Amino acid sequence: MLLVDDLLELLGFLTSALEHSGVMVLVARSGEAALNIALRVAPDVVSMGAVMPVLDGFKTCRQLKAMTTLAHIPVIFMTSLTETERIVHALESGGVDYLSKPINVDELRARIRMHLANARRAQSAHRARRSRTSLGGFWPQ
């Protein structure tokens, strides 16, 4: 997973907690760094702060979703912004979920598992559709 936030303390806390439960965590402290890492590694899931200097989480998510090779990656926003319009903005930017700070690690783990399972099912269905198309539309019933 890729964890993105400009708050070093939060990154340290979440990285430690997630790695302790067996999750491999990559860390970025900015939107630009997150995009560079994602292009090289293509993480299974991204958990990202919404408010960051220069390239905020909303813009970062939009750029990630604009890349065809990375568009399938679920993005979970983490922020202290809880106004409805901010939540809607996060979802319209391409996020699949939204967690309010302070982050509850158990809740984050559960959401990561759920979104990973959903992403894997979607990718499996996509591969099946591509396979069916490459067989000339034939799909045994």
GUNU-292404 format. One line per 5 residues: number of its first residue (from 1); for each residue x negated, y, z of C-alpha. Coordinates in steps of 0.05 Angstrom, whole numbers, plus 32768, in hexadecimal, padded with zeros to 4 digits. Last residue first. Layout:
N
NUM> X,Y,Z; ...
***
This chain:
141
141> 81B9,7E57,7E6A; 817E,7E57,7E3A; 8168,7E9D,7E26; 815E,7EAA,7DDC; 8156,7EF4,7DCC
136> 811D,7EEA,7D9B; 80F1,7EC7,7DCE; 80CA,7F09,7DD9; 810C,7F29,7DEF; 8118,7EF2,7E23
131> 80D2,7EFA,7E3D; 80DA,7F46,7E43; 811D,7F3C,7E68; 80FD,7F09,7E97; 80C2,7F38,7EA4
126> 80F3,7F70,7EB5; 8119,7F42,7EE4; 80D9,7F30,7F07; 80C5,7F79,7F0C; 8108,7F8A,7F2B
121> 8103,7F51,7F5D; 80BC,7F66,7F6F; 80D2,7FAE,7F79; 810C,7F99,7FA6; 80DE,7F6D,7FD0
116> 80AB,7FA5,7FD6; 80E2,7FD6,7FE9; 80FC,7FA9,8021; 80B7,7F98,803D; 80A2,7FE2,803C
111> 80E3,7FF5,805E; 80D8,7FC2,8096; 8090,7FD9,80A0; 80A6,8022,80A3; 80DC,8012,80D6
106> 80AA,7FEC,8101; 8078,8026,80FB; 80AA,805A,8113; 8094,809A,80F1; 809A,80DC,8117
101> 80AE,80F2,80E4; 80EB,80E2,80BA; 80EA,80A9,8088; 8105,80AF,8041; 8110,8079,800D
96> 810C,8069,7FC3; 80E7,80A7,7FAE; 80EC,80BD,7F65; 80ED,8109,7F6B; 8139,8105,7F70
91> 8131,80DC,7FAF; 8102,810F,7FCF; 812E,814A,7FB9; 816C,8128,7FD6; 8147,8120,8019
86> 8131,8168,8015; 8179,8180,8006; 8193,8157,8041; 8165,817B,8072; 8137,814B,8096
81> 80F2,8168,8088; 80C4,8144,80BA; 80A9,811A,8082; 809A,80D4,8069; 80B0,80C3,8022
76> 80B2,807B,800A; 809B,8071,7FC2; 80AA,8030,7F9E; 8079,8020,7F66; 809E,8012,7F24
71> 8087,8054,7F03; 803D,8040,7F08; 802D,8025,7EC3; 8060,8054,7EA2; 8042,8092,7EC2
66> 807A,80C5,7ECC; 808C,80A4,7F0F; 8048,80B6,7F2B; 804E,80FE,7F13; 8093,8104,7F33
61> 8079,80E6,7F74; 803F,8116,7F77; 806E,8151,7F6A; 809B,813B,7FA4; 8060,812A,7FD1
56> 8041,816F,7FCB; 8008,8180,7F9C; 7FE2,81BD,7FB7; 7FEC,81B2,8002; 8016,8179,801C
51> 805F,8175,8031; 8083,8136,801B; 8056,8104,803D; 804E,80C3,8017; 8058,8079,801E
46> 8045,8056,7FDE; 8055,800E,7FCD; 8034,7FD4,7FA6; 7FF6,7FFE,7F97; 7FDE,800A,7F50
41> 7F92,8008,7F5D; 7F6F,8039,7F2E; 7FAA,8064,7F19; 7FC7,8061,7F60; 7F85,8079,7F7D
36> 7F82,80B6,7F4F; 7FCB,80C6,7F5B; 7FC2,80C3,7FA6; 7F84,80EE,7FA4; 7FAB,8124,7F7F
31> 7FE5,8120,7FB0; 7FB6,812A,7FEA; 7F99,8105,8026; 7F98,80C0,8006; 7F93,807D,802A
26> 7F94,8035,8013; 7FB4,8003,8042; 7FB2,7FB7,8040; 7FED,7FA0,806B; 7FDF,7F68,809C
21> 8004,7F81,80DA; 7FC6,7FA1,80F7; 7FBB,7FC2,80B4; 7FFE,7FE4,80BB; 7FF1,7FFE,8102
16> 7FAA,8016,80F3; 7FBE,8037,80B2; 7FFB,8058,80D3; 7FD2,8076,810C; 7F98,808C,80E1
11> 7FC5,80AB,80AC; 7FEE,80CF,80E1; 7FAF,80EC,8101; 7F93,8102,80BE; 7FD1,812A,80AB
6> 7FCB,8138,8060; 7FF5,80FC,804F; 7FF4,80C1,801E; 7FF6,8077,8030; 7FEB,8048,7FF5
1> 8000,8000,8000
***
